[in-house]
């Protein structure tokens, strides 16, 4: 098993054991040597898994001491697990389907340049996707991707995972995103595709995504139906 996949396996298994309450009595993980023996893994692999647990807000590693298991908080109806700057947001529900509402190649306007940081006059793909979760229209991704980073993007690729395409097929390194959350008035697309009933506002997350060059290649506005706007974050001090 490769180091990365081994670390991921250990992370997933420790996460399961933490959530099951296995370590609640002492609130600490077994020492690293015991974890290395238990999982037949190297110290670096175990530490990589523990860093992921730290990123999730499940564990706090005290320098020169123990890996403390943080007391769990039960939050219901969480749609988006936002993590922190080291790990991107992800939808917690597995039953997700995507519908492409529109897919166009456009030129960056002065207005978009100001908010996205893209250079005015450059080409970008404008992709609007509706996310159905448990067969309910829940989110709209209004995304803008620089053509220079992914010149061959297609509607078929956009209907699955653009990030998988970038990282696995193109070898592009994505280092993180800056997120801003707001409550805003629903627009016409929201009213057309989301189940708003008599509600006039939606949850909005603005996201600017970075390459390892420090440049922004994507600006996305994620629109949530109000009852689905539940997010979690763990912010390390």
Number of C-alpha atoms within 10 A of each C-alpha: 7 8 14 12 11 19 24 18 15 23 21 15 14 20 18 12 14 22 14 10 13 14 17 16 8 10 17 18 21 15 11 17 12 11 18 18 11 11 15 12 16 17 13 13 22 22 17 19 22 25 18 19 21 20 20 21 19 20 23 19 16 9 7 6 8 16 21 18 22 16 14 12 6 7 9 7 13 15 19 17 19 18 19 20 17 13 15 16 18 12 14 14 13 8 10 15 16 18 15 17 15 12 15 12 15 15 17 22 14 13 9 15 15 12 10 21 15 23 15 15 12 14 19 23 22 21 21 23 21 23 22 17 18 12 10 12 20 24 25 26 21 18 19 25 23 22 18 12 15 17 12 9 16 14 14 10 13 18 17 14 11 17 15 13 16 16 12 11 9 12 10 16 14 19 15 20 21 15 17 11 13 11 14 12 13 20 12 8 12 21 17 10 16 22 16 19 7 7 12 13 18 25 20 23 18 19 19 20 20 18 16 11 9 11 13 20 21 21 24 21 19 20 28 27 22 19 13 16 19 15 18 14 15 15 11 11 3
